[in-house]
Amino acid sequence: MRRLTLAVALVLTGAAGACAPKPIVARDPVPAPAPGLGYVCDSRPLVLNAYETQCEPVVREPSAVLSAKG
């Protein structure tokens, strides 16, 4: 009986310690790009299946949305 209560006490303390009072929220330090910004990338192969990639930011052309009732 004593082993059972010891096991239950250990499980309860472990469960209480798993809930942090202030949870850690991960945030990306680099903000997302603007909706009108795109990237043009160029890749070239190197030795041993490696690639070198160069990306340049470009402004996207606004897209037109057409709708018609039919």
All heavy atoms as TSV, in Angstrom:
chain	resi	resn	atom	element	x	y	z
A	1	MET	N	N	0.824	-1.186	0.000
A	1	MET	CA	C	0.000	0.000	0.000
A	1	MET	C	C	0.871	1.254	0.000
A	1	MET	O	O	0.530	2.247	-0.626
A	1	MET	CB	C	-0.912	-0.055	1.238
A	1	MET	CG	C	-1.917	1.041	1.292
A	1	MET	SD	S	-3.119	0.753	0.004
A	1	MET	CE	C	-4.166	2.135	0.246
A	2	ARG	N	N	1.989	1.164	0.741
A	2	ARG	CA	C	2.856	2.328	0.836
A	2	ARG	C	C	3.496	2.635	-0.522
A	2	ARG	O	O	3.633	3.799	-0.887
A	2	ARG	CB	C	3.922	2.063	1.885
A	2	ARG	CG	C	4.800	3.243	2.143
A	2	ARG	CD	C	5.734	2.976	3.272
A	2	ARG	NE	N	6.546	4.156	3.514
A	2	ARG	CZ	C	7.459	4.240	4.428
A	2	ARG	NH1	N	7.705	3.195	5.197
A	2	ARG	NH2	N	8.143	5.326	4.594
A	3	ARG	N	N	3.851	1.602	-1.281
A	3	ARG	CA	C	4.437	1.808	-2.608
A	3	ARG	C	C	3.420	2.440	-3.563
A	3	ARG	O	O	3.775	3.259	-4.392
A	3	ARG	CB	C	4.920	0.487	-3.186
A	3	ARG	CG	C	6.149	-0.033	-2.523
A	3	ARG	CD	C	6.642	-1.268	-3.208
A	3	ARG	NE	N	7.807	-1.806	-2.501
A	3	ARG	CZ	C	8.358	-2.946	-2.778
A	3	ARG	NH1	N	7.858	-3.713	-3.731
A	3	ARG	NH2	N	9.410	-3.356	-2.118
A	4	LEU	N	N	2.168	2.051	-3.429
A	4	LEU	CA	C	1.124	2.613	-4.281
A	4	LEU	C	C	0.938	4.096	-4.005
A	4	LEU	O	O	0.852	4.904	-4.940
A	4	LEU	CB	C	-0.193	1.854	-4.068
A	4	LEU	CG	C	-1.369	2.353	-4.900
A	4	LEU	CD1	C	-1.082	2.168	-6.381
A	4	LEU	CD2	C	-2.639	1.634	-4.496
A	5	THR	N	N	0.897	4.486	-2.748
A	5	THR	CA	C	0.724	5.905	-2.422
A	5	THR	C	C	1.957	6.709	-2.837
A	5	THR	O	O	1.835	7.860	-3.265
A	5	THR	CB	C	0.461	6.097	-0.917
A	5	THR	OG1	O	1.517	5.500	-0.177
A	5	THR	CG2	C	-0.862	5.494	-0.517
A	6	LEU	N	N	3.136	6.098	-2.733
A	6	LEU	CA	C	4.342	6.782	-3.169
A	6	LEU	C	C	4.311	6.997	-4.684
A	6	LEU	O	O	4.645	8.085	-5.173
A	6	LEU	CB	C	5.582	5.975	-2.775
A	6	LEU	CG	C	6.926	6.571	-3.191
A	6	LEU	CD1	C	7.145	7.914	-2.505
A	6	LEU	CD2	C	8.048	5.612	-2.855
A	7	ALA	N	N	3.869	5.981	-5.425
A	7	ALA	CA	C	3.782	6.095	-6.881
A	7	ALA	C	C	2.751	7.151	-7.276
A	7	ALA	O	O	2.992	7.963	-8.173
A	7	ALA	CB	C	3.433	4.748	-7.496
A	8	VAL	N	N	1.626	7.181	-6.596
A	8	VAL	CA	C	0.582	8.176	-6.885
A	8	VAL	C	C	1.084	9.573	-6.561
A	8	VAL	O	O	0.854	10.528	-7.312
A	8	VAL	CB	C	-0.710	7.841	-6.113
A	8	VAL	CG1	C	-1.712	8.980	-6.200
A	8	VAL	CG2	C	-1.326	6.559	-6.654
A	9	ALA	N	N	1.796	9.730	-5.469
A	9	ALA	CA	C	2.328	11.043	-5.095
A	9	ALA	C	C	3.351	11.521	-6.119
A	9	ALA	O	O	3.373	12.706	-6.482
A	9	ALA	CB	C	2.953	10.973	-3.708
A	10	LEU	N	N	4.190	10.630	-6.625
A	10	LEU	CA	C	5.170	11.018	-7.639
A	10	LEU	C	C	4.494	11.416	-8.944
A	10	LEU	O	O	4.904	12.392	-9.600
A	10	LEU	CB	C	6.155	9.876	-7.884
A	10	LEU	CG	C	7.167	9.609	-6.764
A	10	LEU	CD1	C	7.991	8.376	-7.086
A	10	LEU	CD2	C	8.066	10.814	-6.557
A	11	VAL	N	N	3.460	10.711	-9.332
A	11	VAL	CA	C	2.741	11.046	-10.566
A	11	VAL	C	C	2.054	12.401	-10.422
A	11	VAL	O	O	2.093	13.225	-11.340
A	11	VAL	CB	C	1.723	9.937	-10.915
A	11	VAL	CG1	C	0.773	10.388	-12.003
A	11	VAL	CG2	C	2.454	8.675	-11.338
A	12	LEU	N	N	1.453	12.662	-9.280
A	12	LEU	CA	C	0.762	13.944	-9.082
A	12	LEU	C	C	1.727	15.116	-9.049
A	12	LEU	O	O	1.434	16.186	-9.593
A	12	LEU	CB	C	-0.070	13.898	-7.798
A	12	LEU	CG	C	-1.308	13.002	-7.846
A	12	LEU	CD1	C	-2.001	12.989	-6.497
A	12	LEU	CD2	C	-2.254	13.456	-8.943
A	13	THR	N	N	2.893	14.948	-8.431
A	13	THR	CA	C	3.859	16.045	-8.412
A	13	THR	C	C	4.453	16.273	-9.799
A	13	THR	O	O	4.733	17.410	-10.181
A	13	THR	CB	C	4.994	15.787	-7.409
A	13	THR	OG1	O	5.609	14.546	-7.720
A	13	THR	CG2	C	4.484	15.780	-6.003
A	14	GLY	N	N	4.623	15.214	-10.560
A	14	GLY	CA	C	5.117	15.362	-11.932
A	14	GLY	C	C	4.107	16.072	-12.815
A	14	GLY	O	O	4.462	16.906	-13.648
A	15	ALA	N	N	2.824	15.762	-12.625
A	15	ALA	CA	C	1.784	16.415	-13.418
A	15	ALA	C	C	1.663	17.889	-13.039
A	15	ALA	O	O	1.427	18.746	-13.889
A	15	ALA	CB	C	0.449	15.706	-13.219
A	16	ALA	N	N	1.828	18.219	-11.768
A	16	ALA	CA	C	1.740	19.608	-11.338
A	16	ALA	C	C	2.938	20.411	-11.833
A	16	ALA	O	O	2.811	21.588	-12.163
A	16	ALA	CB	C	1.653	19.679	-9.817
A	17	GLY	N	N	4.086	19.792	-11.914
A	17	GLY	CA	C	5.274	20.490	-12.395
A	17	GLY	C	C	5.285	20.676	-13.903
A	17	GLY	O	O	5.999	21.525	-14.424
A	18	ALA	N	N	4.477	19.885	-14.623
A	18	ALA	CA	C	4.440	19.995	-16.078
A	18	ALA	C	C	3.688	21.233	-16.542
A	18	ALA	O	O	3.886	21.702	-17.649
A	18	ALA	CB	C	3.801	18.747	-16.671
A	19	CYS	N	N	2.812	21.772	-15.718
A	19	CYS	CA	C	2.035	22.951	-16.088
A	19	CYS	C	C	2.742	24.197	-15.577
A	19	CYS	O	O	2.745	24.474	-14.381
A	19	CYS	CB	C	0.635	22.875	-15.495
A	19	CYS	SG	S	-0.294	21.448	-16.067
A	20	ALA	N	N	3.328	24.933	-16.492
A	20	ALA	CA	C	4.034	26.149	-16.107
A	20	ALA	C	C	3.026	27.279	-15.885
A	20	ALA	O	O	2.031	27.371	-16.591
A	20	ALA	CB	C	5.021	26.532	-17.188
A	21	PRO	N	N	3.271	28.159	-14.914
A	21	PRO	CA	C	2.335	29.255	-14.690
A	21	PRO	C	C	2.333	30.256	-15.841
A	21	PRO	O	O	1.317	30.833	-16.162
A	21	PRO	CB	C	2.837	29.906	-13.406
A	21	PRO	CG	C	4.250	29.465	-13.267
A	21	PRO	CD	C	4.361	28.151	-13.960
A	22	LYS	N	N	3.480	30.452	-16.485
A	22	LYS	CA	C	3.569	31.338	-17.649
A	22	LYS	C	C	4.157	30.523	-18.792
A	22	LYS	O	O	5.368	30.302	-18.849
A	22	LYS	CB	C	4.460	32.538	-17.347
A	22	LYS	CG	C	3.880	33.463	-16.301
A	22	LYS	CD	C	4.784	34.656	-16.100
A	22	LYS	CE	C	4.206	35.570	-15.047
A	22	LYS	NZ	N	5.070	36.720	-14.794
A	23	PRO	N	N	3.325	30.061	-19.732
A	23	PRO	CA	C	3.854	29.224	-20.813
A	23	PRO	C	C	4.787	30.015	-21.728
A	23	PRO	O	O	4.630	31.214	-21.927
A	23	PRO	CB	C	2.602	28.772	-21.554
A	23	PRO	CG	C	1.571	29.778	-21.217
A	23	PRO	CD	C	1.902	30.278	-19.845
A	24	ILE	N	N	5.764	29.332	-22.275
A	24	ILE	CA	C	6.723	29.939	-23.186
A	24	ILE	C	C	6.135	29.904	-24.591
A	24	ILE	O	O	5.741	28.849	-25.081
A	24	ILE	CB	C	8.063	29.187	-23.143
A	24	ILE	CG1	C	8.652	29.261	-21.738
A	24	ILE	CG2	C	9.023	29.752	-24.166
A	24	ILE	CD1	C	9.848	28.368	-21.538
A	25	VAL	N	N	6.067	31.062	-25.235
A	25	VAL	CA	C	5.540	31.155	-26.588
A	25	VAL	C	C	6.688	31.521	-27.516
A	25	VAL	O	O	7.354	32.532	-27.325
A	25	VAL	CB	C	4.425	32.221	-26.679
A	25	VAL	CG1	C	3.918	32.346	-28.101
A	25	VAL	CG2	C	3.290	31.886	-25.726
A	26	ALA	N	N	6.926	30.673	-28.503
A	26	ALA	CA	C	8.011	30.923	-29.444
A	26	ALA	C	C	7.563	31.937	-30.487
A	26	ALA	O	O	6.473	31.836	-31.040
A	26	ALA	CB	C	8.424	29.623	-30.119
A	27	ARG	N	N	8.403	32.921	-30.736
A	27	ARG	CA	C	8.113	33.924	-31.747
A	27	ARG	C	C	9.285	33.995	-32.717
A	27	ARG	O	O	10.429	33.899	-32.323
A	27	ARG	CB	C	7.899	35.290	-31.096
A	27	ARG	CG	C	6.625	35.357	-30.298
A	27	ARG	CD	C	6.367	36.777	-29.810
A	27	ARG	NE	N	5.099	36.879	-29.137
A	27	ARG	CZ	C	4.909	36.631	-27.857
A	27	ARG	NH1	N	5.914	36.264	-27.103
A	27	ARG	NH2	N	3.715	36.747	-27.318
A	28	ASP	N	N	8.956	34.176	-33.992
A	28	ASP	CA	C	9.987	34.281	-35.015
A	28	ASP	C	C	10.602	35.672	-34.942
A	28	ASP	O	O	9.888	36.670	-35.016
A	28	ASP	CB	C	9.372	34.040	-36.393
A	28	ASP	CG	C	10.415	33.844	-37.466
A	28	ASP	OD1	O	11.615	33.834	-37.128
A	28	ASP	OD2	O	10.037	33.690	-38.630
A	29	PRO	N	N	11.928	35.792	-34.807
A	29	PRO	CA	C	12.536	37.113	-34.712
A	29	PRO	C	C	12.508	37.880	-36.034
A	29	PRO	O	O	12.593	39.091	-36.044
A	29	PRO	CB	C	13.974	36.816	-34.290
A	29	PRO	CG	C	14.219	35.432	-34.742
A	29	PRO	CD	C	12.899	34.720	-34.667
A	30	VAL	N	N	12.345	37.164	-37.153
A	30	VAL	CA	C	12.282	37.823	-38.456
A	30	VAL	C	C	10.812	37.947	-38.852
A	30	VAL	O	O	10.119	36.942	-38.964
A	30	VAL	CB	C	13.059	37.007	-39.517
A	30	VAL	CG1	C	12.978	37.674	-40.874
A	30	VAL	CG2	C	14.489	36.804	-39.080
A	31	PRO	N	N	10.309	39.160	-39.048
A	31	PRO	CA	C	8.893	39.301	-39.403
A	31	PRO	C	C	8.614	38.769	-40.810
A	31	PRO	O	O	9.508	38.695	-41.665
A	31	PRO	CB	C	8.656	40.808	-39.327
A	31	PRO	CG	C	9.987	41.418	-39.527
A	31	PRO	CD	C	10.984	40.443	-38.951
A	32	ALA	N	N	7.383	38.416	-41.053
A	32	ALA	CA	C	6.984	37.908	-42.361
A	32	ALA	C	C	7.054	39.037	-43.389
A	32	ALA	O	O	6.861	40.201	-43.059
A	32	ALA	CB	C	5.558	37.358	-42.286
A	33	PRO	N	N	7.348	38.707	-44.654
A	33	PRO	CA	C	7.422	39.756	-45.672
A	33	PRO	C	C	6.041	40.336	-45.967
A	33	PRO	O	O	5.007	39.720	-45.688
A	33	PRO	CB	C	7.982	39.034	-46.900
A	33	PRO	CG	C	7.665	37.606	-46.690
A	33	PRO	CD	C	7.659	37.396	-45.210
A	34	ALA	N	N	6.038	41.515	-46.545
A	34	ALA	CA	C	4.786	42.173	-46.910
A	34	ALA	C	C	4.068	41.375	-47.994
A	34	ALA	O	O	4.704	40.649	-48.764
A	34	ALA	CB	C	5.084	43.585	-47.394
A	35	PRO	N	N	2.745	41.508	-48.102
A	35	PRO	CA	C	2.009	40.732	-49.112
A	35	PRO	C	C	2.406	41.079	-50.550
A	35	PRO	O	O	2.306	40.256	-51.435
A	35	PRO	CB	C	0.553	41.094	-48.867
A	35	PRO	CG	C	0.496	41.725	-47.543
A	35	PRO	CD	C	1.847	42.243	-47.223
A	36	GLY	N	N	2.862	42.302	-50.792
A	36	GLY	CA	C	3.233	42.691	-52.144
A	36	GLY	C	C	4.672	42.398	-52.490
A	36	GLY	O	O	5.146	42.788	-53.549
A	37	LEU	N	N	5.385	41.723	-51.623
A	37	LEU	CA	C	6.793	41.443	-51.841
A	37	LEU	C	C	6.985	39.973	-52.184
A	37	LEU	O	O	6.442	39.091	-51.527
A	37	LEU	CB	C	7.605	41.790	-50.588
A	37	LEU	CG	C	9.112	41.680	-50.677
A	37	LEU	CD1	C	9.647	42.705	-51.663
A	37	LEU	CD2	C	9.737	41.898	-49.325
A	38	GLY	N	N	7.745	39.706	-53.223
A	38	GLY	CA	C	8.046	38.336	-53.619
A	38	GLY	C	C	9.543	38.160	-53.753
A	38	GLY	O	O	10.318	39.113	-53.601
A	39	TYR	N	N	9.974	36.947	-54.021
A	39	TYR	CA	C	11.395	36.663	-54.158
A	39	TYR	C	C	11.641	35.898	-55.446
A	39	TYR	O	O	10.882	34.994	-55.801
A	39	TYR	CB	C	11.911	35.844	-52.969
A	39	TYR	CG	C	11.970	36.632	-51.693
A	39	TYR	CD1	C	10.928	36.620	-50.791
A	39	TYR	CD2	C	13.074	37.417	-51.401
A	39	TYR	CE1	C	10.981	37.357	-49.629
A	39	TYR	CE2	C	13.138	38.158	-50.244
A	39	TYR	CZ	C	12.089	38.125	-49.364
A	39	TYR	OH	O	12.150	38.865	-48.218
A	40	VAL	N	N	12.700	36.267	-56.138
A	40	VAL	CA	C	13.157	35.543	-57.321
A	40	VAL	C	C	14.460	34.872	-56.924
A	40	VAL	O	O	15.416	35.539	-56.546
A	40	VAL	CB	C	13.368	36.497	-58.514
A	40	VAL	CG1	C	13.959	35.753	-59.696
A	40	VAL	CG2	C	12.065	37.157	-58.893
A	41	CYS	N	N	14.481	33.539	-57.000
A	41	CYS	CA	C	15.654	32.795	-56.550
A	41	CYS	C	C	16.306	32.058	-57.714
A	41	CYS	O	O	15.634	31.624	-58.646
A	41	CYS	CB	C	15.260	31.788	-55.470
A	41	CYS	SG	S	14.637	32.563	-53.973
A	42	ASP	N	N	17.615	31.923	-57.639
A	42	ASP	CA	C	18.397	31.203	-58.629
A	42	ASP	C	C	19.327	30.251	-57.880
A	42	ASP	O	O	20.042	30.667	-56.971
A	42	ASP	CB	C	19.194	32.191	-59.481
A	42	ASP	CG	C	19.959	31.492	-60.584
A	42	ASP	OD1	O	19.489	30.444	-61.062
A	42	ASP	OD2	O	21.036	31.990	-60.960
A	43	SER	N	N	19.299	28.980	-58.247
A	43	SER	CA	C	20.135	27.977	-57.582
A	43	SER	C	C	21.080	27.350	-58.589
A	43	SER	O	O	20.737	27.164	-59.751
A	43	SER	CB	C	19.276	26.876	-56.958
A	43	SER	OG	O	18.431	27.414	-55.982
A	44	ARG	N	N	22.273	26.996	-58.104
A	44	ARG	CA	C	23.217	26.261	-58.948
A	44	ARG	C	C	23.861	25.171	-58.093
A	44	ARG	O	O	24.129	25.361	-56.903
A	44	ARG	CB	C	24.250	27.184	-59.562
A	44	ARG	CG	C	25.141	27.849	-58.585
A	44	ARG	CD	C	26.104	28.793	-59.303
A	44	ARG	NE	N	27.016	29.333	-58.296
A	44	ARG	CZ	C	28.306	29.419	-58.455
A	44	ARG	NH1	N	28.860	29.039	-59.574
A	44	ARG	NH2	N	29.062	29.912	-57.503
A	45	PRO	N	N	24.101	24.008	-58.696
A	45	PRO	CA	C	24.651	22.889	-57.928
A	45	PRO	C	C	26.135	23.082	-57.625
A	45	PRO	O	O	26.874	23.688	-58.384
A	45	PRO	CB	C	24.427	21.688	-58.835
A	45	PRO	CG	C	24.317	22.249	-60.202
A	45	PRO	CD	C	23.756	23.635	-60.069
A	46	LEU	N	N	26.540	22.546	-56.475
A	46	LEU	CA	C	27.937	22.490	-56.068
A	46	LEU	C	C	28.315	21.029	-55.870
A	46	LEU	O	O	27.516	20.131	-56.133
A	46	LEU	CB	C	28.144	23.288	-54.771
A	46	LEU	CG	C	27.853	24.786	-54.823
A	46	LEU	CD1	C	27.968	25.391	-53.442
A	46	LEU	CD2	C	28.806	25.471	-55.775
A	47	VAL	N	N	29.483	20.761	-55.373
A	47	VAL	CA	C	29.914	19.381	-55.161
A	47	VAL	C	C	29.160	18.738	-53.998
A	47	VAL	O	O	28.694	19.425	-53.091
A	47	VAL	CB	C	31.438	19.313	-54.899
A	47	VAL	CG1	C	32.205	19.623	-56.143
A	47	VAL	CG2	C	31.830	20.250	-53.787
A	48	LEU	N	N	29.056	17.429	-54.034
A	48	LEU	CA	C	28.443	16.610	-52.974
A	48	LEU	C	C	26.999	16.990	-52.693
A	48	LEU	O	O	26.573	17.129	-51.552
A	48	LEU	CB	C	29.266	16.684	-51.685
A	48	LEU	CG	C	30.687	16.120	-51.774
A	48	LEU	CD1	C	31.417	16.356	-50.463
A	48	LEU	CD2	C	30.645	14.655	-52.108
A	49	ASN	N	N	26.200	17.164	-53.735
A	49	ASN	CA	C	24.765	17.451	-53.630
A	49	ASN	C	C	24.455	18.720	-52.854
A	49	ASN	O	O	23.421	18.823	-52.215
A	49	ASN	CB	C	24.012	16.270	-53.010
A	49	ASN	CG	C	23.986	15.068	-53.922
A	49	ASN	OD1	O	24.036	15.229	-55.141
A	49	ASN	ND2	N	23.920	13.892	-53.354
A	50	ALA	N	N	25.325	19.677	-52.885
A	50	ALA	CA	C	25.067	20.964	-52.234
A	50	ALA	C	C	24.608	21.954	-53.301
A	50	ALA	O	O	24.876	21.793	-54.487
A	50	ALA	CB	C	26.330	21.471	-51.545
A	51	TYR	N	N	23.898	22.971	-52.874
A	51	TYR	CA	C	23.408	23.993	-53.782
A	51	TYR	C	C	23.705	25.366	-53.221
A	51	TYR	O	O	23.659	25.577	-52.013
A	51	TYR	CB	C	21.894	23.847	-53.993
A	51	TYR	CG	C	21.536	22.705	-54.907
A	51	TYR	CD1	C	21.291	21.441	-54.392
A	51	TYR	CD2	C	21.449	22.891	-56.265
A	51	TYR	CE1	C	20.968	20.388	-55.221
A	51	TYR	CE2	C	21.128	21.848	-57.111
A	51	TYR	CZ	C	20.886	20.607	-56.581
A	51	TYR	OH	O	20.569	19.574	-57.409
A	52	GLU	N	N	23.967	26.296	-54.112
A	52	GLU	CA	C	24.125	27.694	-53.734
A	52	GLU	C	C	22.910	28.439	-54.289
A	52	GLU	O	O	22.603	28.344	-55.477
A	52	GLU	CB	C	25.404	28.274	-54.319
A	52	GLU	CG	C	25.602	29.726	-53.970
A	52	GLU	CD	C	26.838	30.316	-54.622
A	52	GLU	OE1	O	27.381	29.707	-55.552
A	52	GLU	OE2	O	27.248	31.393	-54.189
A	53	THR	N	N	22.216	29.138	-53.421
A	53	THR	CA	C	20.995	29.827	-53.814
A	53	THR	C	C	21.133	31.312	-53.544
A	53	THR	O	O	21.601	31.718	-52.480
A	53	THR	CB	C	19.790	29.268	-53.028
A	53	THR	OG1	O	19.725	27.873	-53.237
A	53	THR	CG2	C	18.494	29.902	-53.470
A	54	GLN	N	N	20.720	32.104	-54.515
A	54	GLN	CA	C	20.699	33.556	-54.362
A	54	GLN	C	C	19.270	34.024	-54.603
A	54	GLN	O	O	18.691	33.742	-55.651
A	54	GLN	CB	C	21.644	34.220	-55.357
A	54	GLN	CG	C	23.084	33.855	-55.145
A	54	GLN	CD	C	23.980	34.434	-56.217
A	54	GLN	OE1	O	23.515	34.971	-57.206
A	54	GLN	NE2	N	25.277	34.318	-56.014
A	55	CYS	N	N	18.708	34.740	-53.647
A	55	CYS	CA	C	17.346	35.241	-53.763
A	55	CYS	C	C	17.356	36.761	-53.700
A	55	CYS	O	O	18.065	37.345	-52.888
A	55	CYS	CB	C	16.468	34.691	-52.643
A	55	CYS	SG	S	16.222	32.911	-52.735
A	56	GLU	N	N	16.559	37.375	-54.559
A	56	GLU	CA	C	16.426	38.825	-54.585
A	56	GLU	C	C	14.965	39.200	-54.379
A	56	GLU	O	O	14.085	38.619	-55.009
A	56	GLU	CB	C	16.906	39.381	-55.921
A	56	GLU	CG	C	18.371	39.142	-56.193
A	56	GLU	CD	C	18.796	39.677	-57.552
A	56	GLU	OE1	O	17.990	40.375	-58.194
A	56	GLU	OE2	O	19.922	39.396	-57.949
A	57	PRO	N	N	14.688	40.165	-53.516
A	57	PRO	CA	C	13.296	40.592	-53.336
A	57	PRO	C	C	12.819	41.432	-54.522
A	57	PRO	O	O	13.559	42.243	-55.062
A	57	PRO	CB	C	13.339	41.413	-52.053
A	57	PRO	CG	C	14.751	41.827	-51.897
A	57	PRO	CD	C	15.586	40.813	-52.573
A	58	VAL	N	N	11.608	41.191	-54.959
A	58	VAL	CA	C	10.989	41.958	-56.044
A	58	VAL	C	C	9.568	42.312	-55.632
A	58	VAL	O	O	8.957	41.633	-54.807
A	58	VAL	CB	C	10.961	41.161	-57.371
A	58	VAL	CG1	C	12.353	40.938	-57.905
A	58	VAL	CG2	C	10.232	39.868	-57.224
A	59	VAL	N	N	9.056	43.373	-56.218
A	59	VAL	CA	C	7.679	43.786	-55.943
A	59	VAL	C	C	6.760	43.037	-56.896
A	59	VAL	O	O	6.983	43.014	-58.105
A	59	VAL	CB	C	7.521	45.312	-56.121
A	59	VAL	CG1	C	6.090	45.728	-55.884
A	59	VAL	CG2	C	8.452	46.031	-55.179
A	60	ARG	N	N	5.725	42.410	-56.352
A	60	ARG	CA	C	4.779	41.672	-57.179
A	60	ARG	C	C	3.818	42.627	-57.870
A	60	ARG	O	O	3.484	43.678	-57.351
A	60	ARG	CB	C	3.954	40.721	-56.318
A	60	ARG	CG	C	4.715	39.602	-55.732
A	60	ARG	CD	C	3.753	38.693	-55.025
A	60	ARG	NE	N	4.458	37.784	-54.144
A	60	ARG	CZ	C	3.858	36.940	-53.345
A	60	ARG	NH1	N	2.553	36.917	-53.277
A	60	ARG	NH2	N	4.564	36.133	-52.579
A	61	GLU	N	N	3.360	42.198	-59.019
A	61	GLU	CA	C	2.326	42.971	-59.702
A	61	GLU	C	C	0.992	42.658	-59.044
A	61	GLU	O	O	0.719	41.516	-58.694
A	61	GLU	CB	C	2.281	42.592	-61.179
A	61	GLU	CG	C	3.538	42.942	-61.933
A	61	GLU	CD	C	3.438	42.542	-63.394
A	61	GLU	OE1	O	2.333	42.193	-63.850
A	61	GLU	OE2	O	4.461	42.578	-64.061
A	62	PRO	N	N	0.152	43.672	-58.858
A	62	PRO	CA	C	-1.147	43.395	-58.235
A	62	PRO	C	C	-1.998	42.505	-59.138
A	62	PRO	O	O	-2.030	42.675	-60.359
A	62	PRO	CB	C	-1.771	44.776	-58.054
A	62	PRO	CG	C	-1.024	45.671	-58.979
A	62	PRO	CD	C	0.324	45.080	-59.182
A	63	SER	N	N	-2.648	41.540	-58.531
A	63	SER	CA	C	-3.492	40.627	-59.312
A	63	SER	C	C	-4.909	41.173	-59.393
A	63	SER	O	O	-5.434	41.753	-58.442
A	63	SER	CB	C	-3.498	39.234	-58.680
A	63	SER	OG	O	-3.994	39.314	-57.370
A	64	ALA	N	N	-5.522	41.015	-60.547
A	64	ALA	CA	C	-6.889	41.475	-60.760
A	64	ALA	C	C	-7.834	40.319	-60.512
A	64	ALA	O	O	-7.612	39.195	-60.955
A	64	ALA	CB	C	-7.050	42.001	-62.171
A	65	VAL	N	N	-8.906	40.595	-59.805
A	65	VAL	CA	C	-9.913	39.576	-59.525
A	65	VAL	C	C	-11.173	39.972	-60.275
A	65	VAL	O	O	-11.739	41.058	-60.063
A	65	VAL	CB	C	-10.210	39.474	-58.012
A	65	VAL	CG1	C	-11.308	38.460	-57.772
A	65	VAL	CG2	C	-8.951	39.127	-57.271
A	66	LEU	N	N	-11.595	39.112	-61.175
A	66	LEU	CA	C	-12.806	39.358	-61.955
A	66	LEU	C	C	-13.903	38.432	-61.492
A	66	LEU	O	O	-13.678	37.253	-61.262
A	66	LEU	CB	C	-12.540	39.121	-63.448
A	66	LEU	CG	C	-11.450	39.985	-64.099
A	66	LEU	CD1	C	-11.235	39.543	-65.533
A	66	LEU	CD2	C	-11.825	41.443	-64.026
A	67	SER	N	N	-15.072	38.975	-61.335
A	67	SER	CA	C	-16.216	38.127	-60.973
A	67	SER	C	C	-17.396	38.550	-61.840
A	67	SER	O	O	-17.566	39.710	-62.171
A	67	SER	CB	C	-16.550	38.291	-59.494
A	67	SER	OG	O	-16.886	39.634	-59.213
A	68	ALA	N	N	-18.178	37.575	-62.213
A	68	ALA	CA	C	-19.333	37.845	-63.054
A	68	ALA	C	C	-20.506	36.991	-62.587
A	68	ALA	O	O	-20.322	35.864	-62.129
A	68	ALA	CB	C	-19.012	37.527	-64.519
A	69	LYS	N	N	-21.685	37.567	-62.674
A	69	LYS	CA	C	-22.886	36.794	-62.353
A	69	LYS	C	C	-23.348	36.100	-63.624
A	69	LYS	O	O	-23.317	36.666	-64.699
A	69	LYS	CB	C	-23.978	37.718	-61.829
A	69	LYS	CG	C	-23.677	38.290	-60.476
A	69	LYS	CD	C	-24.862	39.094	-59.988
A	69	LYS	CE	C	-24.589	39.619	-58.581
A	69	LYS	NZ	N	-25.709	40.400	-58.084
A	70	GLY	N	N	-23.760	34.890	-63.452
A	70	GLY	CA	C	-24.138	34.181	-64.660
A	70	GLY	C	C	-25.252	33.312	-64.425
A	70	GLY	O	O	-26.020	32.688	-64.771
